[in-house]
Amino acid sequence: MNSLPYTLPVRAPNPSWKHHLIYWVIRLGLSALCRVHAEGLERVPRRGPLIVIANHTGSLEVPLLFAWLQPRPLTGWAKIETWDHPLLGWLFDLWGAVPIRRGETDTAAMRAALERLKQGYLFGLAPEGTRNKTGRLLRARAGAATLALLSGAPVLPIAHWGGEQFRSNLKRLRRTDVFLRVGRPFVVQAPQERWARTERQQIADEMMYQLAALLPEAYRGAYADLSQATTHYLRLVNLPNYAESNR
């Protein structure tokens, strides 16, 4: 069984005034353009390393999670090409994002992610590895389990849907109903020190079933049959210092 390499009461980073400003701009903007229905935010602990896994539609999830998981600072991996755009590069630096080279093993990016967790960030991860343009889940990639295995940090599944309608609604001057649902935290446990690809794939699939269970049936895609879900490598946990559910 993995043990947490960092104690849970790690003090969260102290965001700068720029971070707070961007938060309010995004929060107000999303509130004006969307009706956000959030469920289970009280399950987000106030402190400690935490991996947040989410489905990846490439629409609103980054600003949505950034704004609605406050006061916890959220970061994650971003393709290295993002920094070719000056404004996006500045914004992702502000968020503490970690550049990653797609299509290759990037050990520097993994080390940086482990350091972010040690610093008390929430680290966002999309197990699918690429956008599901239809909103329906794609099968996770085996590498999605690596960060959880190496860090031992607890994992919190957060599903979202509705954002895929944002652009079409915006053209019609309509607000978009966006839904955010937080699941139960768990830790990934694997007694061996080295993990084969087949084992990592099973772990990634088990993580994705936790996400699928939070989504409406139409969005479950590759994980539609919840009867196939297993938890051989997962253990549900209760984390201390839950945030107040008054958002």
Backbone as CSV, one residue per row, in Angstrom:
resi,resn,N_x,N_y,N_z,CA_x,CA_y,CA_z,C_x,C_y,C_z
1,MET,0.845,-1.189,0.000,0.000,0.000,0.000,0.881,1.240,0.000
2,ASN,0.522,2.244,-0.811,1.291,3.476,-0.829,1.027,4.287,0.418
3,SER,2.052,4.909,0.939,1.885,5.858,2.025,2.145,7.245,1.469
4,LEU,1.481,8.237,2.023,1.642,9.590,1.505,3.051,10.090,1.800
5,PRO,3.778,10.560,0.782,5.119,11.058,1.019,5.113,12.426,1.677
6,TYR,3.979,13.105,1.669,3.859,14.406,2.303,2.708,14.325,3.286
7,THR,2.870,14.927,4.448,1.780,14.914,5.411,0.648,15.786,4.889
8,LEU,-0.573,15.412,5.221,-1.724,16.126,4.681,-1.790,17.608,5.029
9,PRO,-1.386,18.050,6.238,-1.525,19.474,6.535,-0.461,20.358,5.895
10,VAL,0.007,20.038,4.685,0.934,20.916,3.992,0.250,22.254,3.769
11,ARG,0.946,23.343,4.080,0.365,24.665,3.894,0.249,24.975,2.410
12,ALA,-0.921,25.443,1.998,-1.135,25.772,0.591,-0.343,27.020,0.223
13,PRO,0.068,27.150,-1.045,0.779,28.343,-1.489,-0.062,29.594,-1.260
14,ASN,0.610,30.707,-1.077,-0.066,31.974,-0.860,-0.161,32.710,-2.195
15,PRO,-1.320,32.713,-2.856,-1.420,33.316,-4.185,-1.171,34.820,-4.143
16,SER,-0.647,35.335,-5.245,-0.378,36.754,-5.368,-1.661,37.511,-5.691
17,TRP,-1.588,38.852,-5.650,-2.753,39.666,-5.993,-3.144,39.455,-7.450
18,LYS,-2.181,39.164,-8.311,-2.496,38.892,-9.713,-3.342,37.627,-9.835
19,HIS,-2.992,36.628,-9.031,-3.738,35.369,-9.016,-5.178,35.637,-8.599
20,HIS,-5.364,36.434,-7.548,-6.712,36.751,-7.080,-7.485,37.550,-8.120
21,LEU,-6.807,38.477,-8.796,-7.464,39.284,-9.825,-7.966,38.409,-10.961
22,ILE,-7.108,37.510,-11.456,-7.514,36.615,-12.533,-8.672,35.730,-12.076
23,TYR,-8.613,35.287,-10.823,-9.707,34.474,-10.293,-11.040,35.206,-10.374
24,TRP,-11.081,36.456,-9.928,-12.325,37.211,-9.940,-12.803,37.501,-11.357
25,VAL,-11.872,37.798,-12.260,-12.245,38.047,-13.653,-12.895,36.792,-14.252
26,ILE,-12.262,35.633,-14.027,-12.801,34.382,-14.572,-14.125,34.029,-13.904
27,ARG,-14.189,34.187,-12.610,-15.416,33.843,-11.879,-16.593,34.707,-12.346
28,LEU,-16.362,36.010,-12.450,-17.427,36.910,-12.884,-17.809,36.642,-14.339
29,GLY,-16.789,36.385,-15.176,-17.068,36.114,-16.578,-17.893,34.858,-16.770
30,LEU,-17.504,33.777,-16.094,-18.244,32.527,-16.214,-19.657,32.657,-15.634
31,SER,-19.777,33.405,-14.540,-21.097,33.587,-13.934,-22.018,34.378,-14.844
32,ALA,-21.446,35.283,-15.637,-22.260,36.072,-16.561,-22.691,35.251,-17.771
33,LEU,-21.812,34.363,-18.230,-22.078,33.614,-19.459,-22.683,32.237,-19.206
34,CYS,-22.565,31.754,-17.969,-23.022,30.396,-17.655,-23.811,30.378,-16.350
35,ARG,-24.630,29.358,-16.213,-25.212,29.027,-14.913,-24.477,27.788,-14.418
36,VAL,-23.643,27.972,-13.419,-22.811,26.874,-12.936,-23.508,26.181,-11.777
37,HIS,-23.746,24.875,-11.936,-24.394,24.071,-10.903,-23.326,23.151,-10.312
38,ALA,-22.849,23.471,-9.126,-21.746,22.724,-8.512,-22.266,21.880,-7.352
39,GLU,-21.806,20.648,-7.308,-22.251,19.697,-6.293,-21.046,18.988,-5.680
40,GLY,-20.960,19.004,-4.355,-19.926,18.250,-3.657,-18.634,19.000,-3.416
41,LEU,-18.633,20.340,-3.529,-17.401,21.095,-3.313,-16.887,20.981,-1.883
42,GLU,-17.767,20.586,-0.972,-17.325,20.400,0.411,-16.338,19.251,0.550
43,ARG,-16.195,18.439,-0.483,-15.249,17.322,-0.443,-13.822,17.749,-0.792
44,VAL,-13.634,18.983,-1.183,-12.289,19.475,-1.494,-11.604,19.864,-0.184
45,PRO,-10.535,19.175,0.210,-9.873,19.509,1.469,-9.168,20.852,1.378
46,ARG,-9.070,21.547,2.487,-8.432,22.855,2.507,-6.922,22.759,2.367
47,ARG,-6.343,21.638,2.767,-4.888,21.529,2.775,-4.452,20.186,2.230
48,GLY,-3.153,20.128,1.945,-2.542,18.857,1.588,-2.457,18.615,0.101
49,PRO,-1.535,17.772,-0.306,-1.398,17.416,-1.719,-2.635,16.687,-2.205
50,LEU,-3.074,16.999,-3.399,-4.279,16.386,-3.940,-4.201,16.387,-5.466
51,ILE,-4.460,15.232,-6.059,-4.553,15.123,-7.507,-6.031,15.192,-7.876
52,VAL,-6.369,16.111,-8.750,-7.740,16.245,-9.239,-7.804,15.649,-10.642
53,ILE,-8.641,14.639,-10.846,-8.820,14.085,-12.193,-10.166,14.537,-12.739
54,ALA,-10.186,14.862,-14.019,-11.409,15.356,-14.648,-11.473,14.867,-16.080
55,ASN,-12.675,14.814,-16.623,-12.845,14.534,-18.044,-12.376,15.752,-18.840
56,HIS,-11.978,15.508,-20.084,-11.278,16.546,-20.854,-12.029,16.840,-22.147
57,THR,-12.904,17.858,-22.094,-13.616,18.273,-23.295,-12.919,19.431,-23.979
58,GLY,-11.981,20.082,-23.269,-11.251,21.195,-23.845,-12.089,22.443,-23.989
59,SER,-13.207,22.517,-23.285,-14.066,23.684,-23.412,-13.859,24.634,-22.239
60,LEU,-14.495,24.343,-21.121,-14.454,25.270,-19.993,-13.781,24.706,-18.755
61,GLU,-13.264,23.451,-18.816,-12.870,22.836,-17.545,-11.737,23.548,-16.827
62,VAL,-10.764,24.090,-17.567,-9.639,24.740,-16.889,-10.090,25.975,-16.125
63,PRO,-10.738,26.969,-16.768,-11.196,28.122,-15.983,-12.255,27.759,-14.954
64,LEU,-13.100,26.774,-15.276,-14.145,26.373,-14.332,-13.543,25.805,-13.055
65,LEU,-12.626,24.852,-13.201,-12.006,24.255,-12.024,-11.143,25.263,-11.291
66,PHE,-10.419,26.109,-12.031,-9.583,27.133,-11.397,-10.416,28.035,-10.500
67,ALA,-11.576,28.466,-10.984,-12.388,29.414,-10.232,-13.197,28.758,-9.120
68,TRP,-13.764,27.590,-9.394,-14.679,27.006,-8.410,-13.978,26.180,-7.336
69,LEU,-12.698,25.888,-7.502,-11.966,25.183,-6.451,-11.223,26.135,-5.523
70,GLN,-11.350,27.410,-5.750,-10.776,28.372,-4.823,-11.372,28.151,-3.438
71,PRO,-10.615,28.412,-2.358,-9.320,29.118,-2.321,-8.099,28.246,-2.593
72,ARG,-8.288,26.973,-2.957,-7.139,26.131,-3.247,-6.576,26.473,-4.625
73,PRO,-5.269,26.721,-4.730,-4.667,26.985,-6.043,-4.550,25.685,-6.845
74,LEU,-4.983,25.752,-8.099,-4.972,24.602,-8.986,-3.921,24.794,-10.070
75,THR,-3.180,23.751,-10.341,-2.231,23.784,-11.452,-2.284,22.442,-12.176
76,GLY,-1.397,22.241,-13.135,-1.398,20.993,-13.876,-0.396,21.045,-15.010
77,TRP,-0.391,19.998,-15.818,0.464,19.975,-16.997,-0.198,20.751,-18.129
78,ALA,0.622,21.339,-18.968,0.130,22.002,-20.180,1.155,21.760,-21.279
79,LYS,0.675,21.548,-22.494,1.598,21.295,-23.605,2.582,22.460,-23.735
80,ILE,3.827,22.132,-24.009,4.886,23.129,-24.005,4.651,24.223,-25.050
81,GLU,3.881,23.905,-26.099,3.589,24.903,-27.122,2.754,26.063,-26.597
82,THR,2.096,25.862,-25.451,1.287,26.927,-24.869,2.120,28.174,-24.608
83,TRP,3.382,27.970,-24.249,4.250,29.098,-23.903,4.729,29.864,-25.145
84,ASP,4.373,29.399,-26.332,4.665,30.164,-27.542,3.761,31.387,-27.652
85,HIS,2.631,31.342,-26.934,1.691,32.465,-26.920,1.988,33.299,-25.672
86,PRO,2.442,34.557,-25.820,2.879,35.354,-24.663,1.828,35.472,-23.558
87,LEU,0.564,35.748,-23.919,-0.462,35.922,-22.898,-0.756,34.620,-22.179
88,LEU,-0.927,33.524,-22.950,-1.191,32.229,-22.328,0.000,31.775,-21.493
89,GLY,1.210,32.008,-21.993,2.393,31.653,-21.222,2.446,32.378,-19.893
90,TRP,2.127,33.666,-19.908,2.108,34.449,-18.663,1.047,33.904,-17.708
91,LEU,-0.146,33.609,-18.259,-1.244,33.120,-17.430,-0.914,31.762,-16.824
92,PHE,-0.339,30.857,-17.625,-0.014,29.531,-17.116,1.151,29.590,-16.131
93,ASP,2.067,30.522,-16.292,3.115,30.726,-15.287,2.495,31.187,-13.974
94,LEU,1.511,32.073,-14.068,0.825,32.569,-12.878,0.149,31.428,-12.129
95,TRP,-0.374,30.471,-12.884,-1.039,29.308,-12.284,-0.054,28.240,-11.820
96,GLY,1.221,28.427,-12.108,2.205,27.418,-11.719,2.154,26.179,-12.578
97,ALA,1.650,26.301,-13.814,1.513,25.148,-14.706,2.881,24.586,-15.093
98,VAL,2.894,23.303,-15.383,4.127,22.591,-15.717,4.124,22.257,-17.209
99,PRO,5.083,22.767,-17.984,5.131,22.407,-19.413,5.518,20.953,-19.600
100,ILE,4.860,20.304,-20.558,5.136,18.904,-20.822,5.226,18.684,-22.327
101,ARG,6.138,17.815,-22.719,6.323,17.484,-24.132,5.419,16.307,-24.463
102,ARG,4.526,16.507,-25.392,3.567,15.468,-25.746,4.234,14.365,-26.558
103,GLY,3.754,13.130,-26.354,4.219,12.020,-27.156,5.559,11.452,-26.740
104,GLU,6.066,11.854,-25.587,7.334,11.306,-25.115,7.334,11.290,-23.598
105,THR,8.216,10.489,-23.022,8.342,10.423,-21.578,9.088,11.660,-21.094
106,ASP,8.428,12.468,-20.304,9.007,13.728,-19.837,9.236,13.627,-18.333
107,THR,10.420,13.167,-17.945,10.708,12.967,-16.522,10.793,14.293,-15.777
108,ALA,11.249,15.349,-16.459,11.329,16.661,-15.806,9.930,17.152,-15.435
109,ALA,8.960,16.925,-16.324,7.587,17.337,-16.041,7.008,16.535,-14.879
110,MET,7.363,15.247,-14.785,6.883,14.431,-13.678,7.481,14.915,-12.357
111,ARG,8.782,15.209,-12.364,9.415,15.716,-11.136,8.792,17.037,-10.712
112,ALA,8.503,17.906,-11.674,7.897,19.191,-11.353,6.497,19.007,-10.778
113,ALA,5.741,18.046,-11.311,4.408,17.770,-10.783,4.486,17.280,-9.338
114,LEU,5.435,16.407,-9.060,5.610,15.929,-7.679,5.976,17.081,-6.746
115,GLU,6.766,18.018,-7.250,7.141,19.181,-6.439,5.938,20.074,-6.178
116,ARG,5.075,20.250,-7.184,3.865,21.056,-6.985,2.986,20.434,-5.904
117,LEU,2.864,19.117,-5.914,2.080,18.460,-4.876,2.709,18.676,-3.503
118,LYS,4.014,18.606,-3.454,4.712,18.821,-2.186,4.480,20.233,-1.670
119,GLN,4.330,21.183,-2.593,4.096,22.576,-2.221,2.659,22.829,-1.779
120,GLY,1.783,21.845,-1.953,0.403,21.984,-1.510,-0.587,22.377,-2.570
121,TYR,-0.192,22.334,-3.831,-1.121,22.622,-4.911,-2.113,21.476,-5.106
122,LEU,-3.264,21.799,-5.696,-4.077,20.794,-6.340,-3.481,20.602,-7.730
123,PHE,-3.260,19.368,-8.121,-2.676,19.124,-9.438,-3.716,18.456,-10.313
124,GLY,-4.133,19.174,-11.361,-5.163,18.676,-12.263,-4.604,17.711,-13.295
125,LEU,-5.351,16.658,-13.571,-4.904,15.625,-14.495,-6.098,15.141,-15.312
126,ALA,-5.914,15.045,-16.629,-6.950,14.508,-17.512,-6.504,13.122,-17.978
127,PRO,-7.008,12.057,-17.351,-6.537,10.706,-17.703,-6.724,10.349,-19.173
128,GLU,-7.696,10.956,-19.855,-7.907,10.644,-21.267,-6.710,11.066,-22.120
129,GLY,-6.007,12.106,-21.686,-4.804,12.534,-22.384,-5.055,13.401,-23.594
130,THR,-6.272,13.419,-24.101,-6.629,14.245,-25.244,-8.099,14.611,-25.123
131,ARG,-8.506,15.616,-25.851,-9.880,16.096,-25.741,-10.878,15.094,-26.315
132,ASN,-11.992,14.899,-25.593,-13.097,14.146,-26.175,-14.084,15.172,-26.724
133,LYS,-14.047,15.398,-27.994,-14.783,16.503,-28.606,-16.293,16.338,-28.531
134,THR,-16.756,15.109,-28.300,-18.196,14.862,-28.209,-18.731,15.009,-26.794
135,GLY,-17.833,15.099,-25.806,-18.262,15.116,-24.413,-18.308,13.734,-23.793
136,ARG,-18.218,12.684,-24.626,-18.258,11.305,-24.120,-16.842,10.819,-23.826
137,LEU,-16.688,10.107,-22.734,-15.374,9.702,-22.261,-14.642,8.823,-23.263
138,LEU,-13.357,9.111,-23.438,-12.457,8.237,-24.169,-11.745,7.333,-23.167
139,ARG,-11.155,6.260,-23.646,-10.422,5.399,-22.725,-9.163,6.111,-22.239
140,ALA,-8.880,5.976,-20.957,-7.712,6.621,-20.364,-6.432,5.992,-20.884
141,ARG,-5.373,6.753,-20.826,-4.057,6.238,-21.173,-3.389,5.664,-19.924
142,ALA,-2.544,4.679,-20.129,-1.919,3.982,-18.997,-1.097,4.918,-18.127
143,GLY,-0.478,5.917,-18.751,0.368,6.835,-17.988,-0.372,7.685,-16.987
144,ALA,-1.694,7.728,-17.085,-2.470,8.560,-16.171,-2.305,8.142,-14.718
145,ALA,-1.967,6.866,-14.491,-1.839,6.369,-13.126,-0.481,6.675,-12.507
146,THR,0.489,7.084,-13.310,1.869,7.190,-12.833,2.024,8.210,-11.718
147,LEU,1.426,9.387,-11.888,1.577,10.426,-10.869,0.989,9.984,-9.534
148,ALA,-0.168,9.333,-9.576,-0.781,8.847,-8.336,0.083,7.781,-7.680
149,LEU,0.683,6.907,-8.489,1.527,5.850,-7.941,2.806,6.414,-7.337
150,LEU,3.437,7.351,-8.030,4.705,7.893,-7.553,4.537,8.793,-6.334
151,SER,3.455,9.553,-6.301,3.275,10.519,-5.218,2.595,9.931,-3.998
152,GLY,1.688,8.966,-4.215,0.885,8.472,-3.112,-0.172,9.456,-2.670
153,ALA,-0.287,10.602,-3.359,-1.265,11.621,-2.983,-2.675,11.132,-3.252
154,PRO,-3.640,11.555,-2.454,-5.024,11.172,-2.719,-5.517,11.794,-4.025
155,VAL,-6.506,11.141,-4.611,-7.066,11.548,-5.896,-8.530,11.915,-5.694
156,LEU,-8.943,13.033,-6.274,-10.333,13.471,-6.171,-10.925,13.566,-7.575
157,PRO,-11.925,12.736,-7.909,-12.547,12.824,-9.237,-13.558,13.956,-9.284
158,ILE,-13.485,14.756,-10.342,-14.442,15.850,-10.547,-14.927,15.783,-11.989
159,ALA,-16.206,15.545,-12.166,-16.795,15.451,-13.499,-17.509,16.752,-13.837
160,HIS,-17.523,17.085,-15.107,-18.224,18.282,-15.564,-18.882,17.978,-16.906
161,TRP,-19.961,18.655,-17.175,-20.620,18.494,-18.468,-21.479,19.737,-18.748
162,GLY,-21.843,19.887,-19.992,-22.616,21.051,-20.419,-21.778,22.088,-21.130
163,GLY,-20.473,22.147,-20.813,-19.599,23.148,-21.407,-19.412,22.979,-22.901
164,GLU,-19.670,21.756,-23.401,-19.506,21.533,-24.836,-20.539,22.322,-25.659
165,GLN,-21.571,22.843,-24.989,-22.579,23.657,-25.667,-22.266,25.153,-25.611
166,PHE,-21.150,25.503,-24.990,-20.872,26.911,-24.713,-20.770,27.758,-25.988
167,ARG,-19.998,27.319,-26.955,-19.789,28.136,-28.156,-21.071,28.332,-28.949
168,SER,-21.828,27.260,-29.116,-23.076,27.396,-29.873,-24.072,28.277,-29.136
169,ASN,-24.132,28.168,-27.807,-25.029,29.026,-27.031,-24.589,30.479,-27.086
170,LEU,-23.265,30.699,-27.069,-22.754,32.062,-27.110,-23.162,32.753,-28.417
171,LYS,-23.129,32.016,-29.508,-23.537,32.587,-30.801,-25.006,32.982,-30.796
172,ARG,-25.805,32.286,-29.969,-27.231,32.588,-29.880,-27.546,33.509,-28.704
173,LEU,-26.477,34.008,-28.068,-26.614,34.901,-26.909,-27.388,34.230,-25.779
174,ARG,-27.129,32.932,-25.587,-27.761,32.184,-24.509,-26.729,31.817,-23.449
175,ARG,-27.161,31.803,-22.216,-26.295,31.316,-21.146,-26.263,29.793,-21.190
176,THR,-25.146,29.232,-20.784,-24.952,27.781,-20.815,-25.052,27.212,-19.408
177,ASP,-25.820,26.151,-19.271,-25.875,25.432,-17.997,-24.686,24.477,-17.935
178,VAL,-23.820,24.711,-16.957,-22.627,23.888,-16.779,-22.724,23.197,-15.423
179,PHE,-22.421,21.916,-15.408,-22.566,21.123,-14.194,-21.199,20.618,-13.739
180,LEU,-20.992,20.686,-12.449,-19.738,20.257,-11.829,-20.089,19.351,-10.660
181,ARG,-19.542,18.136,-10.658,-19.866,17.193,-9.583,-18.588,16.573,-9.035
182,VAL,-18.409,16.679,-7.730,-17.212,16.184,-7.054,-17.514,14.829,-6.428
183,GLY,-16.636,13.866,-6.653,-16.826,12.523,-6.128,-16.104,12.296,-4.809
184,ARG,-15.912,11.024,-4.492,-15.227,10.626,-3.259,-13.726,10.514,-3.511
185,PRO,-12.898,11.010,-2.587,-11.451,10.869,-2.755,-11.010,9.426,-2.517
186,PHE,-9.922,9.070,-3.181,-9.364,7.731,-3.018,-7.850,7.803,-3.173
187,VAL,-7.182,6.760,-2.740,-5.748,6.627,-2.985,-5.537,5.386,-3.851
188,VAL,-4.481,5.437,-4.629,-4.102,4.307,-5.466,-3.083,3.480,-4.702
189,GLN,-3.329,2.215,-4.578,-2.441,1.352,-3.810,-1.976,0.188,-4.679
190,ALA,-0.674,0.046,-4.778,-0.059,-1.046,-5.536,1.191,-1.462,-4.784
191,PRO,1.236,-2.674,-4.226,2.325,-3.066,-3.336,3.680,-3.177,-4.018
192,GLN,3.726,-3.492,-5.290,5.017,-3.674,-5.953,5.675,-2.321,-6.232
193,GLU,6.990,-2.331,-6.418,7.729,-1.107,-6.659,7.761,-0.730,-8.138
194,ARG,7.568,-1.689,-9.007,7.542,-1.417,-10.443,6.195,-1.907,-10.987
195,TRP,5.646,-1.143,-11.915,4.304,-1.440,-12.392,4.336,-1.646,-13.896
196,ALA,3.815,-2.776,-14.329,3.734,-3.066,-15.754,2.668,-2.188,-16.397
197,ARG,2.759,-2.062,-17.718,1.794,-1.228,-18.427,0.365,-1.737,-18.234
198,THR,0.189,-3.053,-18.215,-1.152,-3.599,-18.039,-1.735,-3.211,-16.681
199,GLU,-0.886,-3.184,-15.655,-1.353,-2.793,-14.328,-1.694,-1.309,-14.291
200,ARG,-0.853,-0.502,-14.909,-1.129,0.932,-14.942,-2.392,1.231,-15.739
201,GLN,-2.637,0.456,-16.796,-3.863,0.655,-17.564,-5.090,0.298,-16.734
202,GLN,-4.997,-0.776,-15.973,-6.133,-1.141,-15.121,-6.396,-0.066,-14.081
203,ILE,-5.316,0.481,-13.508,-5.485,1.552,-12.523,-6.144,2.764,-13.173
204,ALA,-5.666,3.140,-14.366,-6.250,4.279,-15.070,-7.732,4.038,-15.358
205,ASP,-8.083,2.801,-15.746,-9.478,2.478,-16.008,-10.309,2.571,-14.726
206,GLU,-9.762,2.098,-13.618,-10.493,2.186,-12.357,-10.711,3.644,-11.967
207,MET,-9.723,4.493,-12.188,-9.871,5.920,-11.923,-10.977,6.516,-12.790
208,MET,-11.011,6.109,-14.068,-12.003,6.655,-14.985,-13.420,6.199,-14.648
209,TYR,-13.566,5.004,-14.135,-14.897,4.564,-13.726,-15.424,5.415,-12.569
210,GLN,-14.522,5.895,-11.711,-14.938,6.795,-10.643,-15.490,8.098,-11.223
211,LEU,-14.874,8.555,-12.310,-15.381,9.741,-13.014,-16.708,9.434,-13.716
212,ALA,-16.750,8.308,-14.394,-17.942,7.954,-15.165,-19.175,7.883,-14.287
213,ALA,-19.010,7.389,-13.077,-20.146,7.261,-12.161,-20.735,8.617,-11.787
214,LEU,-19.961,9.680,-11.947,-20.434,11.029,-11.617,-21.161,11.682,-12.782
215,LEU,-20.986,11.149,-13.984,-21.536,11.748,-15.189,-22.899,11.170,-15.535
216,PRO,-23.748,11.944,-16.196,-24.972,11.362,-16.762,-24.602,10.255,-17.748
217,GLU,-25.479,9.295,-17.920,-25.182,8.112,-18.732,-24.715,8.462,-20.141
218,ALA,-25.281,9.497,-20.738,-24.963,9.853,-22.118,-23.514,10.289,-22.297
219,TYR,-22.836,10.650,-21.209,-21.464,11.151,-21.289,-20.410,10.103,-20.935
220,ARG,-20.814,8.905,-20.581,-19.857,7.928,-20.046,-18.998,7.261,-21.107
221,GLY,-19.412,7.261,-22.327,-18.587,6.798,-23.437,-17.989,5.426,-23.224
222,ALA,-16.644,5.356,-23.246,-15.924,4.088,-23.115,-16.155,3.416,-21.771
223,TYR,-16.708,4.151,-20.810,-16.929,3.604,-19.462,-18.425,3.569,-19.142
224,ALA,-19.241,3.339,-20.177,-20.691,3.356,-20.016,-21.193,2.216,-19.129
225,ASP,-20.533,1.062,-19.191,-20.991,-0.108,-18.439,-20.359,-0.091,-17.044
226,LEU,-21.043,0.523,-16.101,-20.493,0.652,-14.750,-20.392,-0.692,-14.037
227,SER,-21.076,-1.714,-14.556,-20.963,-3.036,-13.933,-19.557,-3.611,-14.111
228,GLN,-18.784,-3.067,-15.055,-17.413,-3.522,-15.285,-16.399,-2.824,-14.380
229,ALA,-16.862,-1.862,-13.592,-15.952,-1.099,-12.728,-15.377,-1.976,-11.628
230,THR,-14.085,-1.822,-11.391,-13.420,-2.506,-10.282,-12.683,-1.473,-9.434
231,THR,-12.326,-1.865,-8.228,-11.552,-0.987,-7.336,-10.401,-1.782,-6.722
232,HIS,-9.820,-2.662,-7.529,-8.745,-3.521,-7.027,-7.568,-2.695,-6.510
233,TYR,-7.269,-1.591,-7.177,-6.116,-0.770,-6.811,-6.501,0.520,-6.089
234,LEU,-7.782,0.713,-5.834,-8.242,1.960,-5.228,-8.769,1.730,-3.821
235,ARG,-8.569,2.715,-2.986,-9.137,2.670,-1.629,-9.734,4.032,-1.311
236,LEU,-11.045,4.064,-1.066,-11.696,5.312,-0.702,-11.184,5.781,0.651
237,VAL,-11.009,7.094,0.782,-10.478,7.649,2.022,-11.320,8.844,2.441
238,ASN,-11.239,9.165,3.718,-11.827,10.384,4.252,-10.698,11.349,4.566
239,LEU,-10.713,12.505,3.920,-9.653,13.478,4.124,-10.071,14.518,5.147
240,PRO,-9.143,14.944,5.994,-9.474,15.978,6.986,-9.544,17.350,6.339
241,ASN,-10.032,18.307,7.114,-10.021,19.712,6.712,-10.833,19.973,5.453
242,TYR,-12.024,19.360,5.362,-12.881,19.634,4.224,-13.248,21.120,4.221
243,ALA,-13.334,21.683,3.046,-13.748,23.086,2.915,-15.217,23.210,3.309
244,GLU,-15.591,24.399,3.730,-16.976,24.658,4.076,-17.837,24.663,2.811
245,SER,-19.013,24.098,2.893,-19.877,24.022,1.699,-20.793,25.245,1.639
246,ASN,-20.173,26.424,1.533,-20.952,27.657,1.531,-20.647,28.510,0.309
247,ARG,-20.247,27.858,-0.794,-19.853,28.650,-1.952,-21.075,28.947,-2.811
